[in-house]
Amino acid sequence: MNEEAVLTPVVLGFGDQGVNRALLFPDFQALWRGEGPLLDCAGRRHRFVYLLLDDHRRVKAAVFFLLAFDAQGCPLPEWDLPLMELAERGGVGPDLGAGPIRLASRSQCAISWHQGDLWDPRSDEDHDDWQAIRDCLGLVAPRDGEVELAGEYHPSAADGIDVEARLERVRRILAQEHQEALDKLIAGQRTRLLTLTRQHQEDLARLQRDADELRTAKAELEVRYAALAQHLEQQNDLARQQREELNEQMRTLERNALYKIEALRIQAEAESEARVAAAVNELKNQLSIREVELKYRDELDGQLQDDIRQLRERCAQLVADSNEGQLERLARQGILFVTFQPGAGHLILGRQDVPRFSADPLGFVAEHCKVSREQYQRWLEHHQQPVCQAEVDGERCGRPVARVEHPAQFDPLRSTRCAEHRGDDSDGDVANL
């Protein structure tokens, strides 16, 4: 009875309602290799526990680990957790019938970098993972005539029973239960394996049909591609032939066009030279006629100018003799000649001043005001329209300015500028004045 017990590894899967699958370790290894996907675990991490059981199905070690699945329900290939090493190096756990077990979980992990791949079992009123393990392994609720596997049997002298016989009986019962559980588990796995095999065969047949269809489609495409390639080659040959014919036609047309252009150029040059010669002769004739006409007109203009000058002299003499006589008669009668001029007021003109005033009124008034004729004319323009004459962006400013009443007080620069533009005067403005 001191022989060392053989430990059997078993993997249990947990769902929302407790344990939902039990796998022998070889079956779990096949699952991990992707030989049988779990569709209900697709796309998420599933909770599992790795158990080491003795000959009496008593738990000796437990590793609570997580396994992630892809969208097809296959475990991710990068998962590689040393379950045996974690079980051997596990800490002290609860007693499940054979003394305290070795436990490895997220909160109790001997290898720290594997802590994220483990989970902690719960044990409360609503959810008890340990009780779920007991129920799955049959370690609770002993049947009549069988020992309770939650603890060990301790014989006493008062029992009066053969200890060896009872232990042998217990060993047979446990072996039978273990064999029944294994047979049940193996039968379930065989059924699952058959189902997976049938599904695999169906998938393989479907893939074979798809492959046949693809091969048929490929053959059709190859035939169509060959026909299309042949058609394109024929089209290319035809296009090449047509291109060569068009090039030859273009070269012929270019040669004919060059001949026609040269003939037209020669004809145009001859016609142009003839037209130019005719036009030159016509212009020469017209020029000769014009020169004769101009010469005659110059002589006539000279004669007319002499006649006009003589007539002007005679008219001026007659007017002077007539005005002198009239003015003399008016002066003897006591008549005065008075005129009002801006800036000078009323001016009394003597008989000798009337002809001079009539010939140049502005000059006469400017002389009376003791200013130049140009300054008087500038003042007169200012007096009639007293606005700013400064240029802003090409236009006159036009703002009203104070009117200067006397020509002698008129400053051509300051009197014609508003207050804003009086400082903008430059030498150029003085020169323009």
C-alpha positions as CSV (number, residue, x, y, z in Angstrom):
1,M,0.0,0.0,0.0
2,N,3.0,2.3,0.0
3,E,3.3,2.2,-3.8
4,E,3.3,5.7,-5.5
5,A,-0.1,6.6,-7.0
6,V,-0.3,7.4,-10.8
7,L,-1.7,10.9,-11.5
8,T,-4.1,11.4,-14.4
9,P,-4.4,14.8,-16.0
10,V,-7.9,16.0,-16.8
11,V,-9.1,19.4,-18.2
12,L,-12.5,20.8,-17.3
13,G,-14.1,23.7,-19.1
14,F,-16.3,26.3,-17.3
15,G,-19.3,28.1,-18.7
16,D,-21.9,30.5,-17.1
17,Q,-23.6,27.6,-15.4
18,G,-20.5,25.8,-14.1
19,V,-18.5,23.0,-15.8
20,N,-19.7,22.4,-19.4
21,R,-17.1,20.1,-20.8
22,A,-14.5,17.5,-19.5
23,L,-11.5,16.4,-21.6
24,L,-8.7,13.9,-21.1
25,F,-5.4,15.6,-21.6
26,P,-4.7,14.0,-25.0
27,D,-8.1,15.3,-26.2
28,F,-7.2,18.7,-24.9
29,Q,-3.9,18.6,-26.8
30,A,-5.8,17.7,-30.0
31,L,-8.1,20.7,-29.3
32,W,-5.1,23.0,-28.9
33,R,-3.7,21.8,-32.2
34,G,-6.9,22.9,-33.9
35,E,-8.2,19.5,-34.7
36,G,-11.6,20.1,-33.2
37,P,-12.9,23.7,-33.0
38,L,-15.3,24.8,-30.2
39,L,-17.8,27.1,-31.9
40,D,-19.4,28.2,-28.6
41,C,-15.9,29.6,-27.6
42,A,-15.3,31.5,-30.8
43,G,-13.9,35.0,-30.5
44,R,-13.4,35.0,-26.7
45,R,-11.3,33.7,-23.8
46,H,-12.7,30.6,-22.1
47,R,-12.0,29.4,-18.5
48,F,-10.4,26.0,-18.0
49,V,-8.9,24.1,-15.0
50,Y,-6.1,21.5,-15.4
51,L,-6.5,18.8,-12.7
52,L,-4.2,15.9,-11.6
53,L,-6.2,13.0,-10.2
54,D,-5.0,10.0,-8.4
55,D,-6.3,6.4,-8.8
56,H,-9.3,7.3,-6.7
57,R,-10.2,10.4,-8.8
58,R,-9.1,12.6,-6.0
59,V,-7.7,16.0,-7.0
60,K,-4.0,16.4,-6.2
61,A,-3.3,19.6,-8.1
62,A,-5.3,22.3,-10.0
63,V,-4.2,25.0,-12.5
64,F,-7.0,27.5,-13.4
65,F,-6.0,29.0,-16.8
66,L,-7.6,31.0,-19.7
67,L,-7.5,30.0,-23.3
68,A,-8.3,32.4,-26.1
69,F,-10.1,31.3,-29.3
70,D,-10.3,32.8,-32.8
71,A,-13.4,33.5,-34.8
72,Q,-13.5,29.9,-36.0
73,G,-13.4,28.5,-32.5
74,C,-9.8,27.3,-32.7
75,P,-7.3,28.1,-29.9
76,L,-4.8,30.9,-30.7
77,P,-1.5,29.3,-31.8
78,E,0.6,31.6,-29.6
79,W,-0.9,30.1,-26.4
80,D,1.8,28.0,-24.7
81,L,1.3,27.6,-20.9
82,P,3.4,25.1,-19.0
83,L,0.5,23.5,-17.2
84,M,2.6,20.6,-15.6
85,E,5.2,23.0,-14.3
86,L,2.6,25.3,-12.8
87,A,0.9,22.3,-11.2
88,E,4.1,21.1,-9.6
89,R,5.1,24.5,-8.4
90,G,1.6,25.5,-7.2
91,G,0.9,26.8,-3.7
92,V,-1.3,25.3,-1.0
93,G,-4.9,24.9,-1.9
94,P,-8.1,23.6,-0.4
95,D,-8.7,20.0,0.6
96,L,-10.8,18.1,-2.0
97,G,-10.6,14.7,-0.3
98,A,-6.9,13.8,-0.5
99,G,-5.4,16.6,1.6
100,P,-4.5,20.1,0.6
101,I,-4.0,20.3,-3.2
102,R,-1.3,22.2,-5.1
103,L,-3.1,25.3,-6.5
104,A,-2.0,27.7,-9.3
105,S,-4.3,30.7,-10.1
106,R,-4.0,34.4,-10.8
107,S,-3.6,35.4,-7.2
108,Q,-1.3,32.4,-6.5
109,C,1.1,31.9,-9.3
110,A,4.7,30.7,-8.9
111,I,5.7,32.1,-12.4
112,S,4.8,35.8,-12.4
113,W,4.8,36.3,-16.2
114,H,2.0,33.7,-16.6
115,Q,-0.2,35.4,-14.1
116,G,-2.2,37.2,-16.8
117,D,-3.2,33.8,-18.3
118,L,-4.7,32.5,-15.1
119,W,-8.0,33.1,-13.2
120,D,-9.2,32.8,-9.6
121,P,-12.0,30.4,-8.7
122,R,-15.0,31.7,-6.8
123,S,-16.6,30.2,-3.8
124,D,-19.7,32.0,-2.6
125,E,-23.4,31.3,-2.3
126,D,-24.2,32.3,-5.9
127,H,-21.2,30.7,-7.6
128,D,-18.9,27.9,-6.2
129,D,-16.4,26.6,-8.7
130,W,-14.9,24.1,-6.2
131,Q,-18.4,22.5,-5.7
132,A,-18.8,22.4,-9.5
133,I,-15.5,20.4,-9.7
134,R,-16.6,18.0,-7.0
135,D,-20.0,17.5,-8.7
136,C,-18.2,16.8,-12.0
137,L,-15.8,14.2,-10.5
138,G,-18.4,12.6,-8.2
139,L,-16.6,13.4,-5.0
140,V,-19.8,14.4,-3.1
141,A,-23.1,12.6,-2.2
142,P,-21.8,9.0,-1.6
143,R,-24.0,6.1,-2.6
144,D,-25.2,3.3,-0.3
145,G,-22.6,0.7,0.3
146,E,-19.7,2.9,-0.9
147,V,-17.3,5.1,0.9
148,E,-17.4,8.9,0.8
149,L,-14.5,10.1,-1.4
150,A,-14.4,13.5,0.2
151,G,-12.2,12.2,3.0
152,E,-10.1,9.2,3.9
153,Y,-11.3,6.2,5.9
154,H,-9.6,5.6,9.3
155,P,-10.2,2.0,10.7
156,S,-10.3,1.3,14.4
157,A,-10.1,-1.9,16.5
158,A,-13.7,-1.6,17.6
159,D,-15.0,-2.0,14.0
160,G,-14.2,-5.7,14.0
161,I,-13.8,-5.6,10.2
162,D,-10.9,-6.9,8.2
163,V,-9.0,-3.8,7.3
164,E,-7.2,-5.3,4.3
165,A,-10.5,-6.7,2.9
166,R,-12.3,-3.4,3.3
167,L,-9.4,-1.5,1.7
168,E,-9.4,-3.9,-1.2
169,R,-13.2,-3.5,-1.6
170,V,-12.8,0.3,-1.6
171,R,-10.0,0.0,-4.2
172,R,-12.2,-2.1,-6.4
173,I,-15.1,0.3,-6.1
174,L,-12.9,3.3,-6.9
175,A,-11.3,1.5,-9.8
176,Q,-14.7,0.6,-11.1
177,E,-16.0,4.1,-10.8
178,H,-12.8,5.5,-12.3
179,Q,-13.2,3.0,-15.2
180,E,-16.9,3.9,-15.7
181,A,-16.0,7.6,-15.7
182,L,-13.2,7.1,-18.2
183,D,-15.4,4.9,-20.4
184,K,-18.1,7.5,-20.3
185,L,-15.6,10.3,-21.1
186,I,-14.0,8.2,-23.9
187,A,-17.4,7.4,-25.4
188,G,-18.3,11.1,-25.3
189,Q,-15.0,12.0,-26.9
190,R,-15.4,9.3,-29.6
191,T,-18.9,10.6,-30.4
192,R,-17.5,14.1,-30.6
193,L,-14.6,12.9,-32.7
194,L,-17.0,11.1,-35.1
195,T,-19.1,14.3,-35.3
196,L,-16.0,16.3,-36.0
197,T,-14.8,13.8,-38.5
198,R,-18.1,13.8,-40.3
199,Q,-18.2,17.6,-40.3
200,H,-14.6,17.6,-41.6
201,Q,-15.5,15.2,-44.4
202,E,-18.5,17.4,-45.3
203,D,-16.3,20.5,-45.3
204,L,-13.7,18.6,-47.3
205,A,-16.3,17.5,-49.9
206,R,-17.6,21.1,-50.1
207,L,-14.1,22.4,-50.5
208,Q,-13.5,19.7,-53.2
209,R,-16.6,20.8,-55.0
210,D,-15.5,24.4,-54.8
211,A,-12.1,23.4,-56.1
212,D,-13.7,21.6,-59.0
213,E,-15.8,24.6,-59.8
214,L,-12.7,26.8,-59.6
215,R,-10.8,24.5,-61.9
216,T,-13.7,24.5,-64.4
217,A,-13.9,28.3,-64.2
218,K,-10.2,28.5,-64.6
219,A,-10.3,26.3,-67.7
220,E,-13.1,28.4,-69.2
221,L,-11.2,31.6,-68.4
222,E,-8.0,30.1,-70.0
223,V,-10.0,29.3,-73.2
224,R,-11.6,32.7,-73.2
225,Y,-8.2,34.3,-72.6
226,A,-6.6,32.4,-75.5
227,A,-9.5,33.4,-77.8
228,L,-9.3,37.0,-76.7
229,A,-5.5,37.0,-77.1
230,Q,-5.9,35.6,-80.7
231,H,-8.5,38.2,-81.4
232,L,-6.4,41.0,-80.1
233,E,-3.4,39.8,-82.1
234,Q,-5.5,39.9,-85.3
235,Q,-6.8,43.3,-84.4
236,N,-3.2,44.5,-83.8
237,D,-2.1,43.1,-87.2
238,L,-5.0,44.8,-88.9
239,A,-4.4,48.1,-87.1
240,R,-0.7,47.9,-88.0
241,Q,-1.5,47.3,-91.7
242,Q,-4.0,50.2,-91.6
243,R,-1.5,52.5,-89.9
244,E,1.1,51.7,-92.6
245,E,-1.4,52.4,-95.4
246,L,-2.4,55.7,-93.7
247,N,1.2,56.7,-93.3
248,E,1.8,56.1,-97.0
249,Q,-1.3,58.1,-97.9
250,M,-0.1,60.9,-95.6
251,R,3.3,61.0,-97.3
252,T,1.6,61.1,-100.7
253,L,-0.7,63.9,-99.6
254,E,2.2,65.8,-98.1
255,R,4.2,65.6,-101.4
256,N,1.2,66.8,-103.4
257,A,0.5,69.6,-100.9
258,L,4.1,70.7,-101.1
259,Y,3.9,70.9,-104.9
260,K,0.6,72.8,-104.8
261,I,1.9,75.2,-102.1
262,E,5.0,75.9,-104.2
263,A,3.0,76.6,-107.3
264,L,0.6,78.8,-105.4
265,R,3.5,80.7,-103.8
266,I,5.0,81.4,-107.3
267,Q,1.7,82.5,-108.6
268,A,1.0,84.6,-105.6
269,E,4.4,86.3,-105.8
270,A,3.9,87.1,-109.5
271,E,0.4,88.5,-108.9
272,S,1.7,90.4,-105.9
273,E,4.6,91.9,-107.8
274,A,2.2,92.9,-110.6
275,R,-0.3,94.5,-108.2
276,V,2.6,96.3,-106.4
277,A,4.0,97.6,-109.7
278,A,0.5,98.8,-110.8
279,A,-0.1,100.4,-107.4
280,V,3.3,102.1,-107.4
281,N,2.7,103.6,-110.9
282,E,-0.8,104.8,-109.8
283,L,0.7,106.4,-106.6
284,K,3.4,108.0,-108.6
285,N,0.8,109.6,-111.0
286,Q,-1.3,110.7,-108.0
287,L,1.8,112.1,-106.3
288,S,2.7,114.1,-109.4
289,I,-0.8,115.5,-109.6
290,R,-0.8,116.3,-105.8
291,E,2.6,118.1,-106.1
292,V,1.2,120.3,-108.9
293,E,-1.9,121.0,-106.9
294,L,0.1,121.8,-103.7
295,K,2.4,124.1,-105.6
296,Y,-0.6,125.9,-107.1
297,R,-2.3,126.1,-103.6
298,D,0.9,127.4,-102.0
299,E,1.0,130.2,-104.6
300,L,-2.7,130.9,-104.1
301,D,-2.3,130.9,-100.3
302,G,0.6,133.4,-100.4
303,Q,-1.4,135.7,-102.6
304,L,-4.5,135.4,-100.3
305,Q,-2.3,136.0,-97.2
306,D,-1.0,139.3,-98.8
307,D,-4.6,140.3,-99.6
308,I,-5.7,139.6,-96.1
309,R,-2.9,141.4,-94.5
310,Q,-3.6,144.5,-96.6
311,L,-7.3,144.3,-95.8
312,R,-6.6,144.0,-92.0
313,E,-4.3,147.1,-92.1
314,R,-6.9,149.1,-93.9
315,C,-9.7,147.9,-91.5
316,A,-7.5,148.7,-88.5
317,Q,-6.7,152.2,-89.8
318,L,-10.4,152.8,-90.5
319,V,-11.5,151.6,-87.1
320,A,-8.8,153.6,-85.4
321,D,-9.8,156.8,-87.3
322,S,-13.5,156.1,-86.5
323,N,-12.9,155.3,-82.8
324,E,-10.7,158.2,-82.2
325,G,-13.3,160.5,-83.6
326,Q,-16.1,159.0,-81.7
327,L,-14.1,159.0,-78.4
328,E,-13.1,162.6,-78.9
329,R,-16.7,163.7,-79.4
330,L,-17.9,161.7,-76.4
331,A,-15.1,163.1,-74.2
332,R,-16.0,166.7,-75.2
333,Q,-19.6,166.0,-74.2
334,G,-18.4,165.0,-70.7
335,I,-19.2,161.3,-70.9
336,L,-17.0,159.1,-68.7
337,F,-16.1,155.4,-69.4
338,V,-16.5,153.3,-66.3
339,T,-16.1,149.4,-66.0
340,F,-16.3,147.1,-63.0
341,Q,-13.6,144.4,-62.8
342,P,-13.2,141.8,-60.1
343,G,-10.3,142.7,-57.7
344,A,-10.1,146.3,-59.1
345,G,-13.6,147.4,-58.5
346,H,-14.9,150.4,-60.7
347,L,-12.4,151.8,-63.1
348,I,-12.7,155.1,-64.9
349,L,-11.1,154.9,-68.3
350,G,-9.7,157.9,-70.0
351,R,-10.1,158.4,-73.8
352,Q,-6.6,157.2,-74.4
353,D,-7.2,154.0,-72.1
354,V,-10.2,152.7,-74.0
355,P,-8.3,151.2,-76.9
356,R,-5.8,149.5,-74.7
357,F,-8.5,148.1,-72.4
358,S,-10.4,146.8,-75.4
359,A,-7.3,145.1,-76.8
360,D,-6.4,143.3,-73.5
361,P,-8.8,143.7,-70.6
362,L,-7.0,141.1,-68.3
363,G,-3.6,142.8,-68.8
364,F,-5.1,146.2,-68.2
365,V,-6.7,145.2,-64.9
366,A,-3.6,143.2,-63.8
367,E,-1.5,146.3,-64.4
368,H,-4.0,148.4,-62.4
369,C,-3.8,145.8,-59.5
370,K,0.0,145.8,-59.7
371,V,0.3,142.1,-60.4
372,S,1.3,140.0,-63.4
373,R,-1.3,139.0,-66.0
374,E,-0.8,135.3,-65.1
375,Q,-1.2,135.9,-61.4
376,Y,-4.4,137.9,-62.0
377,Q,-5.8,135.2,-64.2
378,R,-5.0,132.5,-61.5
379,W,-6.7,134.7,-58.9
380,L,-9.7,135.3,-61.1
381,E,-10.2,131.5,-61.4
382,H,-9.8,131.1,-57.6
383,H,-12.2,134.0,-57.0
384,Q,-14.9,132.4,-59.3
385,Q,-14.5,128.9,-57.8
386,P,-12.7,128.9,-54.4
387,V,-12.0,125.1,-54.0
388,C,-8.8,123.1,-53.2
389,Q,-6.8,122.4,-56.4
390,A,-4.6,119.6,-54.8
391,E,-4.6,116.3,-56.7
392,V,-5.5,113.1,-54.7
393,D,-5.3,109.8,-56.6
394,G,-5.4,111.6,-59.9
395,E,-8.4,113.8,-59.0
396,R,-8.9,117.3,-57.6
397,C,-9.6,117.5,-53.9
398,G,-12.5,120.0,-54.4
399,R,-12.9,121.1,-50.8
400,P,-14.0,124.7,-50.3
401,V,-11.3,127.2,-49.3
402,A,-11.4,130.8,-48.1
403,R,-11.8,133.3,-51.0
404,V,-9.0,135.9,-51.4
405,E,-10.7,139.2,-52.3
406,H,-7.6,141.1,-53.6
407,P,-5.2,139.8,-56.3
408,A,-2.2,141.3,-54.5
409,Q,-2.9,139.1,-51.5
410,F,-3.3,135.9,-53.6
411,D,-0.7,133.1,-53.0
412,P,-0.9,130.6,-55.8
413,L,0.3,127.8,-53.4
414,R,-1.4,128.4,-50.1
415,S,-4.6,130.2,-51.3
416,T,-5.6,127.2,-53.6
417,R,-5.1,124.5,-50.9
418,C,-7.2,123.3,-48.0
419,A,-5.8,123.0,-44.5
420,E,-5.0,119.3,-45.1
421,H,-3.0,119.8,-48.3
422,R,-1.1,123.0,-47.5
423,G,1.8,121.0,-46.2
424,D,2.0,118.8,-49.4
425,D,3.4,121.5,-51.7
426,S,6.6,120.6,-53.4
427,D,9.2,122.2,-55.7
428,G,7.4,120.5,-58.6
429,D,4.2,122.3,-57.7
430,V,6.0,125.6,-57.7
431,A,7.5,124.9,-61.0
432,N,4.1,124.1,-62.5
433,L,2.8,127.4,-61.3
